[in-house]
Amino acid sequence: MPRKNDPAYSTENSVFATRLREIMKERGENQTTLADKITSQYVTIQRQTISLYMSGQSRPDTERLTAICKTLDVSADWLLGLTDYRTADVGMRDACEYFGFTQRAGDMVSAIRDARITSQNPIIRRLGWLLNEVIVDSSFFFGLRDLSRALDYYSDIYDHFSEETPEGQWHDVGEVSISEQGILDAMIRNSSEHFSLMINNILDKAETEEYAKVKELFPKAKYD
């Protein structure tokens, strides 16, 4: 799909060209290595053609776009600017978009999923069970809520801190004066207490018969 008549600045900064250069750099590929891999596995493509794609002077047809995506392990929708999620896993991409996860968070979830399947380490293989228990525990929600409140409060009082007022401003609460730093510390402690309670809840769950059934699925394995 030639675009050679477009100004250089517009083609080089196009979403497709920019993202292609980005993912190639991350994957350690250049025009030659990428062209060789695509040619050996999918369809013939020249190094010069890859260069045109990278500069935005041309775009691949459907066959070559598919080959590029498979070789670089990235979705065509991301390369074309239709989504901000790189993964070619449609289910994972939909989940990330639904929950508002970042690409990095989605990659971590994918890594945990893959590790559970391939790892012989029982600790790794139980991560799925742990994630489920974390998400369904109400203390996890309350911990996040209080942490969000603390961050919101900190953004409001940030400008109050200085060398002269290291504790921020002071406020009278009944007969007691408390600094903004003290209020912030209390909010953070509340959040930490919820997370600690969540951990204790999970440890209690681990002792139940339900977890014993899960444990049977992942017998102890030898460590490398």
C-alpha positions as CSV (number, residue, x, y, z in Angstrom):
1,M,0.0,0.0,0.0
2,P,2.4,2.8,-1.2
3,R,2.4,6.1,0.4
4,K,5.6,7.6,-1.1
5,N,4.0,10.9,-2.0
6,D,3.3,11.8,1.6
7,P,5.7,14.1,3.4
8,A,8.4,12.3,5.3
9,Y,7.4,13.7,8.7
10,S,3.8,12.5,8.3
11,T,4.8,9.0,7.2
12,E,7.5,8.4,9.8
13,N,5.2,9.5,12.6
14,S,2.3,7.4,11.5
15,V,1.0,5.0,14.1
16,F,1.9,1.9,12.1
17,A,5.4,3.0,11.3
18,T,6.1,4.3,14.9
19,R,4.8,1.1,16.5
20,L,6.6,-1.1,14.1
21,R,9.9,0.5,14.9
22,E,9.1,0.3,18.6
23,I,8.3,-3.4,18.7
24,M,11.2,-4.2,16.4
25,K,13.6,-2.5,18.7
26,E,12.2,-4.3,21.7
27,R,12.4,-7.6,20.0
28,G,16.0,-6.9,18.9
29,E,15.1,-7.1,15.2
30,N,16.4,-5.0,12.2
31,Q,15.2,-4.9,8.6
32,T,17.4,-7.8,7.6
33,T,16.7,-10.2,10.5
34,L,13.0,-9.5,10.4
35,A,12.8,-10.0,6.6
36,D,14.8,-13.3,6.9
37,K,12.5,-14.7,9.6
38,I,9.3,-13.8,7.7
39,T,10.6,-15.2,4.5
40,S,11.8,-18.5,6.1
41,Q,8.5,-19.1,7.9
42,Y,5.7,-17.3,6.1
43,V,6.0,-15.3,2.9
44,T,8.8,-13.7,0.8
45,I,9.7,-10.2,1.8
46,Q,12.7,-8.0,1.1
47,R,14.8,-6.0,3.6
48,Q,14.0,-2.9,1.6
49,T,10.3,-3.5,2.0
50,I,10.7,-3.6,5.8
51,S,12.5,-0.4,5.6
52,L,9.6,1.2,3.7
53,Y,7.2,0.0,6.3
54,M,9.4,1.4,9.1
55,S,9.6,4.8,7.4
56,G,5.8,4.8,6.8
57,Q,6.3,5.1,3.0
58,S,4.4,1.8,2.5
59,R,2.1,-0.5,4.4
60,P,1.9,-4.3,4.1
61,D,-0.9,-6.2,2.6
62,T,-3.0,-8.5,4.7
63,E,-0.7,-11.5,4.2
64,R,2.5,-9.7,5.1
65,L,0.9,-7.9,8.0
66,T,-0.2,-11.2,9.4
67,A,3.4,-12.6,9.0
68,I,4.9,-9.5,10.7
69,C,2.5,-9.9,13.7
70,K,3.2,-13.6,14.1
71,T,6.9,-13.0,13.9
72,L,6.9,-10.2,16.4
73,D,4.2,-11.7,18.6
74,V,2.0,-8.7,18.5
75,S,-1.6,-8.0,17.4
76,A,-2.4,-6.3,14.1
77,D,-4.9,-4.1,15.8
78,W,-2.1,-2.6,18.0
79,L,0.2,-2.1,15.0
80,L,-2.6,-0.3,13.1
81,G,-3.5,1.9,16.1
82,L,-6.9,0.3,16.8
83,T,-6.0,-0.7,20.3
84,D,-3.4,0.2,22.9
85,Y,-2.9,-3.5,23.9
86,R,-0.2,-5.4,22.0
87,T,-1.2,-8.9,22.9
88,A,-2.4,-11.1,20.1
89,D,-4.5,-13.0,22.7
90,V,-8.0,-11.6,22.0
91,G,-9.4,-12.8,25.3
92,M,-6.6,-11.2,27.3
93,R,-6.9,-8.0,25.3
94,D,-10.7,-7.8,26.0
95,A,-10.1,-8.5,29.7
96,C,-7.5,-5.7,29.9
97,E,-9.8,-3.3,28.1
98,Y,-12.7,-4.3,30.4
99,F,-10.8,-3.9,33.6
100,G,-8.7,-0.9,32.5
101,F,-5.4,-2.8,32.9
102,T,-2.3,-1.4,31.4
103,Q,-0.3,-3.3,28.9
104,R,2.3,-4.1,31.6
105,A,-0.4,-5.5,33.9
106,G,-1.8,-7.6,31.1
107,D,1.6,-9.0,30.3
108,M,2.1,-9.9,34.0
109,V,-1.2,-11.8,34.1
110,S,-0.3,-13.6,30.9
111,A,3.1,-14.5,32.3
112,I,1.5,-15.9,35.5
113,R,-1.0,-17.9,33.4
114,D,1.8,-19.4,31.2
115,A,4.0,-20.1,34.2
116,R,1.2,-22.0,35.9
117,I,1.0,-24.3,32.9
118,T,4.7,-24.9,32.2
119,S,6.4,-24.6,35.6
120,Q,7.1,-27.6,37.8
121,N,7.6,-25.3,40.8
122,P,4.5,-25.8,43.0
123,I,4.7,-22.3,44.3
124,I,4.4,-20.8,40.8
125,R,1.6,-23.2,39.9
126,R,-0.5,-22.1,42.8
127,L,-0.4,-18.4,41.7
128,G,-3.8,-18.8,40.0
129,W,-5.4,-20.0,43.2
130,L,-3.8,-17.1,45.1
131,L,-5.0,-14.5,42.6
132,N,-8.5,-15.8,42.8
133,E,-8.4,-15.6,46.6
134,V,-7.0,-12.1,46.6
135,I,-9.6,-10.7,44.2
136,V,-12.6,-12.2,46.0
137,D,-11.5,-11.1,49.5
138,S,-13.3,-8.0,50.5
139,S,-10.2,-6.8,52.5
140,F,-8.4,-6.5,49.2
141,F,-11.1,-4.0,47.9
142,F,-11.1,-2.0,51.2
143,G,-7.3,-1.9,51.1
144,L,-7.3,-0.5,47.6
145,R,-10.0,1.9,48.5
146,D,-8.1,3.3,51.5
147,L,-4.9,3.5,49.5
148,S,-6.7,5.4,46.8
149,R,-8.1,7.8,49.4
150,A,-4.6,8.3,50.8
151,L,-3.2,9.1,47.3
152,D,-6.1,11.6,46.7
153,Y,-5.4,13.2,50.1
154,Y,-1.7,13.4,49.4
155,S,-2.3,15.2,46.1
156,D,-4.4,17.8,47.9
157,I,-1.8,18.5,50.6
158,Y,1.4,18.1,48.6
159,D,2.1,21.8,48.4
160,H,1.8,22.2,52.1
161,F,5.1,20.4,52.8
162,S,8.4,22.4,53.0
163,E,11.5,22.6,55.1
164,E,9.6,25.0,57.4
165,T,6.5,22.7,57.6
166,P,7.8,19.1,57.2
167,E,4.5,17.8,58.8
168,G,2.3,19.9,56.6
169,Q,-0.4,22.0,58.2
170,W,-1.9,21.2,61.6
171,H,-5.6,20.7,62.2
172,D,-7.6,20.6,65.4
173,V,-9.7,17.5,65.8
174,G,-11.7,18.0,69.0
175,E,-9.1,18.7,71.7
176,V,-6.3,17.2,69.7
177,S,-4.1,18.8,67.0
178,I,-2.9,16.5,64.2
179,S,-0.7,17.2,61.3
180,E,-1.5,16.4,57.7
181,Q,1.4,14.0,57.7
182,G,-0.2,12.3,60.7
183,I,-3.5,12.0,58.9
184,L,-1.8,10.6,55.8
185,D,0.1,8.1,57.9
186,A,-3.2,7.0,59.5
187,M,-4.8,6.5,56.1
188,I,-1.9,4.4,54.9
189,R,-2.0,2.3,58.1
190,N,-5.7,1.6,57.5
191,S,-4.9,0.4,54.0
192,S,-2.0,-1.8,55.3
193,E,-4.3,-3.3,57.9
194,H,-6.8,-4.4,55.3
195,F,-4.1,-6.0,53.2
196,S,-2.7,-7.8,56.3
197,L,-6.2,-9.1,57.1
198,M,-6.5,-10.3,53.5
199,I,-3.2,-12.3,53.9
200,N,-4.5,-13.8,57.1
201,N,-7.8,-14.7,55.5
202,I,-5.9,-16.5,52.7
203,L,-3.7,-18.3,55.2
204,D,-6.8,-19.5,57.0
205,K,-8.3,-20.6,53.7
206,A,-5.2,-22.6,52.9
207,E,-5.8,-24.7,56.0
208,T,-9.3,-25.7,54.9
209,E,-10.4,-28.9,53.2
210,E,-11.1,-26.8,50.0
211,Y,-7.4,-25.9,49.7
212,A,-6.4,-29.4,50.4
213,K,-8.2,-30.4,47.2
214,V,-6.3,-27.7,45.3
215,K,-3.1,-28.9,46.8
216,E,-3.7,-32.4,45.5
217,L,-3.7,-31.0,42.0
218,F,-0.2,-29.6,42.4
219,P,1.9,-32.2,44.3
220,K,5.4,-31.1,45.4
221,A,7.9,-31.2,42.6
222,K,11.7,-31.2,42.7
223,Y,13.3,-27.8,42.3
224,D,15.9,-27.1,39.7
